[in-house]
Amino acid sequence: MEHGSRQAATIEPEVMFPVSIFTPQALVIASLSLAVLLVAIFVILSRRRLASRGNSVLLVGASDAGKTAILSTLVYKHTPQTHTSMQTNSVMMSVGNTTIRLIDIPGHPRIRDQFRDFLSDAKGIVFVVDSSTISRIGPAVAEYLHQILHAITSLPPSRSTPSLSIVAHKCDTLKPTAQATSEQLALNRVRTILERELEKRRASQAGGVGIEGLGAEETESDVGGLECSGNGEFRFANWEGGEVVFIGTSVSVGKGLSGTNEKDAQDSELLPLQEWLAAQL
């Protein structure tokens, strides 16, 4: 009995080393599970970021272009007499089953650069141009638009590029002809003048000439953002920063949108802009 007890006492339990658990099959399963988990976490975080940002549209443009009137008409369905804004105005606007934040950036040269503070959250940018005065102030308007184009092309690759719309506003001030409507005339005038002025700025850069004399105020002469595909002159259709949509609009002071139902909305002079806004969501 004593001898048997000694033998039983000397029997040691088998030790399972952890390394024996990690067979090739187990390692593959663990790797796949980890990859799926990481992808799921990335998707969830991405959706949260998209839900909390990128729902803003910036209204930018020179002073007296009509930005505040457009915002008021879109949001409050009424167009009051407006004055030059000196502070940013932000409001929520219902578009379909969701909402979008419209941010009206003052056009005064000293403070209009504030658009950069909201650029990271911008889903789209609406650059408003007074089609009735663009022939006279074209260089100054192009200088501001140049800053917008440069800011868009300077965004990091991780940031989605906001859509850009150039609005030829107050197109009802142009007299229609037998060949073209007031809106067509305004769109053609705004596009032609801006392309001409931006080409001057692009050519001055290519030649190493400063652009301060082309309507710029305290602007660096090496600002980029005007790169186009091909070797021709600057054209919005060839701009490498993305698609540029041109829209003609107008509003009547003291009046609002003609109605809220679909039939009445057909007569709204802001309907093309409303459709563009809806397409950004």
N, C-alpha and C positions, 0 to 999 in steps of 0.2 A: 504494500500500500504506500509505503514511504517512497519507494522508487518510482511508482506511477505518478505520485503527486509531484515529484520533481520534474518528470517529463512534461506534465501538464503545465507546470509553472514556467517552463522554458519555451513554450510555444508562443510566438509573437504574432499579433495580427498583421495582416497584409496591408501595407501602406499604399494608398492610391496617390501617386504624384499628380499635381495639377496639369502637368504637361501632357499627361496621357489623355486628358479630356479633349484637347485641341487637335482633333483629327483634321485632315484636309477638308473633309465634307463639312465639319462644324465651322471651320474658319470661313469657308465660302458662304455659308448661311448667315454667319454673324456679320460678314462684310456687306452682304446684300441688305440685311436688316438695318444696319447702320446707314447705308446709303439712302434707303427709303425714308428713314427717320429724318435725315438731314434735308432731303428734298421737301418733305412735308413741312418742316420748320421754315424753310426758305419761302415756300408758297404762302404760308400763313402770314409771315412777316411782310412779304411783298404786298399782299392784299390789304393788310392793315395800313401800310404806307400809302397805297393808292387811295384808300378810303379817307385818309386824313389830309391828303395833299393833292394838288393838281386839279382842284375844282374851281379855280379862279380864272377870270378873263380880265385882262387889263385894257382899259380904254386910254389910249395915249394919243398925242398929237399936239400941234401948236395951239397957242391960246386962241380963243374965239373960233375954233374949228367946229364946235357944236357937240363936244363930248357929253357935257352935263345935260344938254337938251335930249340927247339920245338916251342916256341913262334914265332920265325922268320919264320919258315917254314909254320906254320898255317896261319899267318897274311899276310906275304909278298910273300909266295910261293917260297921262296929261303932260302937255308941254308948256311950262311956264316961261316967262321972260327970265333969262339967266344972265349972270354976270361972270366975269373972269374968276375962276376958282383959284384960291391960294392954299388950299389944303386938300389932302386926299379924301375922297368920298367912297365908302365901301357899303354896298347893300346886297342883300340876297334876292335872287330872282328865280321864280318857278319856271322850269322848262320841262314840259311833259310831266312825268312822274317823279322828277328829281329837282334839285335846286343847284344854282350856280352863283358864285359870288362875283359881282361886277365891281371892279375897282377903278374909279375915275382918277387918273393921275393929272395934276395941274400941268398946264403947258408952258408956264413961265420958265424962261431959260435958266433961272437960278435954282429952281426946285424940281424941274421935270425929270432930273436924273433919279428921282425917288423910285422910278419904275424898277430899278435894280433890286430894291428891297423886297419886291414881291415876285421877282422873276422865277425863283425856285419853286413857287407854288402855282405858277401860271399854266393853265391848260391851253390858253390861246391868248393872242394879242391882237387887238383891233386898233389899227393906226388910222385915225380920223383926219381927213384932209378937206379943207374948205375949197370946193371946186370953183367957187366964184372968185377967189383971190390967189389961187395957186400960181397963176401966170406972173403975179407981182412978187410973191414971197417964196417962189420955188426954191432958191438956194438955201434959205433958212429951214424950210420944211425938209428938204433932202438931207441937211446936216443932222437933224434930229432922227430921221429915219435911218441914217447911216449908223448912228449910235445903237439903235434898236437891232439892226442887222448884225452889227459886231457883237452885241451882247448875246444874241441867239447862237451865233457860230462859236462863241467862246465857252458855251456850257460844256461841262465834263461829259464824257461818253456815257457815264452812268445815269445821266439825267435825260429824260425824253425831251425832244425839242417841241416847244409850244407851237401850235398852228398860228399862222400869220394871215390876217386879212387887212387889206387897205381899203378903207371906205371913202368913196368920193361923195362927200356929204353936200347938202344944199344943191343937189343937181337940178332942183326945180327952178333955180334962178337962171338957168341957161335956156335960151329960146330954141325950141326944136326946129328942125328943118325938114324938108321933104325927104331927105335921105337918112336922117337919124333922129331919134328921140332925145329928149333932154338928158336922160340917164346915159344913153350911149355916148353923147357928146362929153358929158362929165367924166365918164370912165376913160375915154380916149385921151382927154386933156390931162387928167391926173397921171395916167400911166406914162404918157409921152414926156411930160415935163420932169417927172421924177426920174425916169430912166436917163434922160439927157443930163440932169444935174448930178446924178450918181455916177454916170460915166465920166463926167469932168473930174470928180473926186478920185475915181479909180485911176484915170489917166495921170493925174497929178502925182499919185502915189507911185505908179509905175515909173514915172520920170524922176522920182526923188524930189519932187517939189512939195512944199508944205501946203496944207489945205486950209490954213486959218483964214485965208482971204476968200473962201468960197462959202461964206455964211456961217462959219464955225465961230464959237466963242469958247475960249479956253479949251480947245480940243487938240489932242495929240495928233501930230501929222502922220504917225505911223499906224493909225487905226485901220484894222482890216475889216473883213466881213462882206466884201464886195466881189468875192471870187465867183466866177461863172464858168460853166463848162464851155469848151471851145476857145477860140482865139478872137472872137468878135467883141463888139461893144457890150456894155452891161445891159442885160435884159432880165426881167423878173422871171421869165419862163426858163432861163438857163441858170438861175441863181443856185449855188450849191448848198445853200442853207435849208432848202426845202421848198415846198409849194407855197406860192403867194396867191391868194384869192382876192379878186377885186369885186367890190359891191357898191352899187349906187343907192344912196338913201336921201331922204329929206323929211323934215317935220314942219308942222305949222304951229306957230306960237299961239297958245290959247286953246289948242285942240289936242286930242289924244288919238289913240288908235281907234279905228272905226268900229271895232266891236271885239267880242271875245269868242264868238262862234267861228267855225271854219269859213263860212261864206263871207262874213264881214272882214275876216282877217285877210282875205284875198286882196282887198283894196288898200291894205296898210302899206305905207311907203317904207316901212322898216321890215317888212316881211322877209326879204332876202337875208337881212342880218339875223333875224330871228331863226331862220332855217339854218344858217351857218352856226349859230350858237348851239342849237339843238344837236347838230352833227358832231360837236366836240365832246359830248357826253357819252 
